[in-house]
Amino acid sequence: MKTKILVIEDNDQNLYLVTFILEKNGYEVIAARDGTAGVKLAIQEKPDLIIMDIQLPDIDGLEATRRIRTSEADGKIPVIALTSYAMAGDREKALTAGCTGYIEKPINADTFIAEVEQYL
C-alpha cells in the first residue's frame, strides 16, 4: 500500500510541482485547496503525512494545523509547514501551532523529497 500524503496548497503551480515530485517518488497524493477542506480530508483520509501551506484563502495553515491536532484525525500525523514566510520567528510559530517540520519556498526539486521523507 502506497504512503498517502495530503497536500494543502492553494497555488496551482506549487500544488502541481509538489504532486509531481511526490507521485514520481511513489507516493499517493490527495489535495485540498484551502484549510477547511484540508481539515476535512485529514479527518476522513488519515494520511501518513500532511504538507501544509501557511497562507491559505480561508483559515490559514496554522489554524488548520491546530484544528487537525484537536480533531478525530490521528494527532500523530506529521504536518510539514510549506511556506514562503521566512521571517524570524515564523518557524517557531509553525511548530507552536503543531507542525512537525518546516520547509521554505521556493521548492527545491533536488532536495524536496529528502526533506519530506525525514518526517515519514
N, C-alpha and C positions, 0 to 999 in steps of 0.2 A: 504494500500500500504506500502510495506517494505521501511525502510530507506536505501538509496543507498550510499555505501561507496566505493570510488575509492582508491585502494591501489597501489602506485607506488613504486615498490621494485624489484631489480634485483636478489637478493639472493633467491634461491629456498626454502631453509629451513625457512627463515623468512617469505616469502610470504605464504607458507603452514601454518605456525603457526598463523599468523595474520588472514588469511582467515578462518581457522578452528575456532578460538575463536569468530570472528565476526559472522560467519554463525550459530554457536551453540547458539548465543545470539539473533538470529532472524534478522540479517542484511543481505541485498543483497550486495554482493561484486563483483566489477568489478576490473580488474587488468591490469596494464601496467608494462612492464619490463624495460623501460627507460624513460627519461624525455620528449623526443619529443612525444612519444606515449601517455604519461600521459597528456600532454597539450592538445593533440587532443581529448582524451577521456573526459577530463574535459569540453571542449567546447561542444562536442556532447551530453554528458550524463547529464551534470549539476548535479553532485551528491550532496548529502546532506553534505558530509564531504570528505576530502581528507587526506590520510595518506601518507606522502612523505618521502621516504628515501633521505638522502642528498648525499650520494656517489653513483652516477649512472654512467653507462658506456658512455653515450654521453654528454648531458648537465647535470650539477649537479642539485640536488633538489632545491637549492637556485635560480638558473636561471629559472628552470621550474616554481617555485612559482611566480617569477616576471612576467613571460610570462602569466601565468594564470590570475594574477591580472590585467594585461593590455589587456586581450583578451575579446571575446564576452561571455566568461563564467561569471556566476554571481560573481562579485567581493566580495561578502559577504560569499562565501563558506568557512567554516573554513578549514584551512590547518594545519595539525599537522606534524611537523618535527619528523621523527623517525630515530635516528642516534646513532652510536657508538662514534661519536665525542663528547667528554665530557670535552673538554678543556675550560679554562677560556675564555669567550668571544663568544663561539660557540652558546650559547642560544641567545645572543644579535644579532649575525649575522643572525640567522634564523628568528627572529622576525622582524629585519630590512628589510629582503627580502620579508616579507609579511606573514610569518607563524603566525598562531593564537596561537599555543602552541608547546610544545617540549616534547618528550618522549625519554628517553635514552634506548639504547640496552645494555645488552641483555633484551629481552622482558620478563617481569614477568607475567606469565599467570594468577596469582592470582589478580593482580591489573590492568592489561591492559584495561579491558573493562570499569572499573570505570574511568580510565584516559581518555579514548576516549569519554565516554558519557558526561563528563563535557563540551564538546565542541558542543554537539548537541542541 
